[in-house]
Amino acid sequence: MPICTVHLLSLTPFTPHTKFLTTLSSTSLKPLVVSKVIRWIILPTTISISPLLAHNVHWDLLIILADTSPFPPSLQPLIAHQWTVQAGVPSRLLRGFEEKNRRLLHPEKGDVPKLTGALSKARIADSAQDLELSPELQSWISHFGQREGTGAVSMLNLLSFKPGLKSEYLKYGAEFSRSIGSSRGGEAKIVGSVIHGKGGEDGEGWDEIALAHYPSIYHFADMLASEDYQAVNKRHRVGSLRDTFILCTSEIAVEDLVNRDGGVGGGGGWKL
């Protein structure tokens, strides 16, 4: 099973995203995913609190590599903070990933399902921590969608299971793939089991990673607002987790940055 490395990066104050991307393109690294971090959907409550949240760190980029290669010296001066976790990912998910991901990010006519209308009759929760629509999350989704959120989003999930309850979460995952997620265009692009290193490395305490695709932030919200999703969420997901976090990111936003600056790598380097 191939080992993938998930990097969350906070860039130094005087490093624009495009400078980092240009430097990245000049290295030998071939990322599976390069995505701009948008915002937290769910915050961790007990695991990795200090490295993820201390000092009000603002995460800029999510980069997923299909190996364990470290960032080369040319990139290190551009990074202020870094959080890294490694996971074993089934080979079938990585086979042809670049083309599959391109199709998800740039769907053809008919690929994207219509919204179900659940948002018009959504029940609002006090908090989004159990993956429900809260007033604050609903307001942000509306604002983000109107400004820049018409394209696909990728949700980075880190998961820690309560003892003996992983099987319950797997039931949730099965329902997500079969109906409650897929009917809104949701797809788990990358799923893997966290590898725990020696000496309390960043992955300690987490069990799985998942990068979930949605055609738009509205499709994600439509799922959260729906009764069929929440029935499965509460039955199988919420009670099975010891801790979790979800971070909303946008690969489309990175493409827009590259296109706005006339391309990265001078046409001969790394391409999205």
C-alpha positions in Angstrom: 0.0 0.0 0.0 1.6 3.3 -1.1 2.3 5.9 1.6 1.1 9.4 1.0 2.1 12.5 2.9 -0.4 15.2 3.8 1.2 18.7 4.5 -0.6 21.7 5.9 1.5 24.8 5.3 1.5 28.3 6.7 3.7 30.5 4.5 5.9 33.3 5.9 4.3 36.7 5.9 6.2 38.0 2.8 5.7 34.8 0.7 2.7 35.1 -1.7 1.1 31.8 -2.7 2.4 32.2 -6.3 6.0 32.5 -5.1 5.7 29.2 -3.3 4.0 27.5 -6.2 6.7 28.8 -8.6 9.4 27.4 -6.3 7.5 24.2 -6.0 7.3 23.8 -9.7 11.1 24.0 -10.0 11.6 21.0 -7.7 11.2 17.3 -8.5 8.1 16.9 -6.3 4.9 15.9 -8.1 2.0 16.6 -5.8 -1.3 14.7 -6.1 -3.1 17.7 -4.7 -2.3 21.4 -4.2 -5.2 23.2 -2.6 -5.7 26.6 -1.0 -6.9 26.4 2.6 -10.2 28.3 2.9 -11.4 27.8 6.5 -12.1 25.3 9.3 -15.5 23.6 9.2 -14.9 21.5 12.3 -12.1 22.2 14.8 -10.2 19.4 16.6 -11.1 19.2 20.3 -8.4 17.0 21.9 -5.8 15.8 19.3 -3.1 18.0 17.7 -4.5 21.1 19.3 -1.2 22.8 19.8 0.3 22.3 16.3 -2.9 23.0 14.5 -4.4 25.9 16.4 -1.8 27.4 18.7 -0.7 31.0 18.1 -3.7 31.5 15.8 -1.8 29.9 13.0 -3.4 30.6 9.6 -3.0 27.6 7.2 -2.4 28.6 3.5 -1.9 25.4 1.5 -2.7 21.7 1.6 -0.3 19.6 -0.4 -0.6 15.8 -0.7 2.3 13.8 -2.1 2.2 10.3 -3.3 5.4 9.4 -1.3 7.3 10.4 1.8 9.7 12.9 0.1 10.6 15.8 2.3 10.3 19.4 1.0 13.7 20.4 -0.5 15.8 23.2 1.0 14.5 25.7 -1.6 11.0 25.6 -0.1 11.9 25.6 3.6 12.6 29.4 4.0 9.1 30.0 2.6 7.3 28.0 5.3 6.5 29.5 8.7 4.6 26.5 10.1 4.0 23.0 8.9 1.8 20.1 10.0 2.4 16.7 8.4 0.8 13.3 8.6 1.4 10.1 6.6 -1.1 7.5 5.6 -1.3 4.3 3.7 -3.6 4.8 0.7 -5.0 1.9 -1.4 -3.3 1.7 -4.8 -6.7 1.7 -6.6 -7.4 5.2 -5.4 -4.1 6.5 -6.8 -4.3 4.7 -10.1 -5.1 7.4 -12.7 -5.7 9.9 -10.0 -4.5 13.0 -12.0 -7.1 12.4 -14.7 -9.9 11.4 -12.3 -9.2 14.5 -10.3 -9.2 16.8 -13.4 -12.6 15.4 -14.3 -13.9 16.1 -10.8 -12.6 19.7 -10.8 -13.7 20.4 -14.4 -16.8 18.3 -14.9 -18.5 17.9 -18.2 -22.2 18.8 -18.7 -24.3 16.3 -16.8 -21.6 15.3 -14.4 -22.8 17.5 -11.5 -26.1 16.6 -9.8 -28.7 19.3 -9.1 -29.2 20.5 -5.6 -32.1 18.7 -3.8 -33.6 21.9 -2.3 -32.8 20.8 1.3 -31.3 24.2 2.0 -34.7 25.9 1.8 -36.0 23.9 4.7 -32.9 23.2 6.7 -33.0 22.8 10.4 -30.3 24.9 12.0 -28.1 23.6 14.8 -26.3 25.6 17.5 -23.0 24.4 16.3 -21.4 22.8 13.2 -19.2 20.6 15.3 -21.4 17.5 14.6 -21.4 18.4 10.9 -24.7 20.2 10.9 -25.5 23.7 9.6 -25.1 26.3 12.2 -26.1 30.0 11.7 -22.4 31.0 11.4 -21.6 28.2 8.9 -24.7 28.9 6.9 -23.9 32.6 6.7 -20.3 31.9 5.6 -21.4 29.4 2.9 -23.8 32.0 1.5 -21.1 34.7 1.5 -18.4 32.4 0.1 -20.7 31.0 -2.6 -21.6 34.4 -3.9 -18.0 35.6 -4.0 -15.8 32.7 -5.1 -17.4 29.4 -4.2 -19.0 28.3 -7.4 -16.4 25.7 -8.2 -15.4 22.5 -6.5 -14.2 22.3 -2.9 -12.1 19.6 -1.2 -12.7 18.8 2.5 -9.7 17.4 4.4 -10.9 15.1 7.2 -8.8 13.7 10.0 -10.5 11.0 12.0 -9.9 9.3 15.4 -12.3 6.5 16.3 -13.6 5.5 19.7 -12.4 2.0 20.7 -14.3 -0.6 18.8 -16.5 1.8 16.8 -14.6 2.1 13.6 -17.1 -0.3 12.1 -19.9 2.2 12.8 -18.0 4.8 10.9 -17.5 2.4 8.0 -21.3 2.1 7.8 -21.4 5.9 7.4 -18.8 5.8 4.7 -20.7 3.1 2.8 -23.9 5.2 2.9 -21.9 8.3 1.8 -20.6 6.5 -1.3 -24.0 4.8 -2.0 -26.4 7.7 -1.6 -26.2 10.5 1.0 -22.9 11.9 -0.4 -22.8 10.7 -4.0 -26.3 12.0 -4.7 -24.8 15.5 -4.1 -21.7 14.8 -6.1 -19.6 14.0 -3.0 -16.7 11.6 -3.5 -13.9 10.4 -1.3 -10.9 11.1 -3.5 -8.2 10.0 -1.1 -8.7 7.8 2.0 -5.9 6.2 4.1 -4.9 4.8 7.4 -2.6 7.1 9.4 0.9 5.7 10.0 2.1 6.4 13.6 5.7 7.3 13.8 8.1 7.1 16.7 8.4 9.9 19.2 4.9 11.3 19.0 4.9 12.6 15.5 2.1 14.7 14.1 -0.1 11.7 13.2 -0.2 10.3 16.7 -3.8 9.9 17.9 -5.4 10.1 14.4 -6.6 6.9 12.7 -7.6 7.9 9.2 -7.4 10.7 6.6 -10.0 11.4 3.9 -10.1 14.1 1.2 -13.7 14.5 0.1 -14.7 16.3 -3.1 -17.9 18.3 -3.6 -18.9 20.0 -6.9 -19.5 23.3 -4.9 -19.8 24.6 -1.4 -23.6 24.6 -2.0 -23.6 20.8 -2.7 -21.8 20.3 0.6 -24.4 22.5 2.4 -27.2 20.8 0.6 -26.0 17.5 2.1 -25.7 18.9 5.6 -29.2 20.3 5.4 -30.8 17.1 4.3 -32.8 14.8 6.6 -31.4 11.6 4.9 -27.8 12.7 5.5 -28.4 13.8 9.1 -30.1 10.5 10.0 -27.0 8.6 8.9 -24.6 11.1 10.3 -26.2 10.8 13.8 -26.7 7.1 13.6 -23.2 6.1 12.5 -20.7 9.0 12.4 -21.1 11.3 15.4 -21.0 8.6 18.1 -18.1 6.7 16.5 -15.5 9.6 16.6 -13.2 10.4 19.5 -12.1 13.5 17.6 -12.1 14.9 14.1 -11.4 18.0 12.1 -12.6 19.2 8.7 -10.8 21.8 6.7 -12.3 23.3 3.6 -9.8 23.8 0.7 -10.0 24.8 -2.9 -7.9 23.3 -5.7 -9.7 25.6 -8.1 -8.5 28.7 -6.2 -4.9 27.5 -6.8 -5.6 27.1 -10.5 -7.0 30.6 -10.5 -3.9 32.0 -8.8 -1.7 30.3 -11.4 -3.8 31.5 -14.4 -4.0 35.0 -13.0 -0.2 35.2 -12.9 0.3 33.8 -16.3 1.2 30.3 -15.3 3.7 28.7 -12.9 7.0 27.3 -13.9 7.4 29.2 -17.2 5.4 26.6 -19.1 7.9 23.9 -18.7 7.6 23.0 -15.0 5.0 21.6 -12.7 1.4 22.0 -13.9 -1.9 21.7 -12.1 
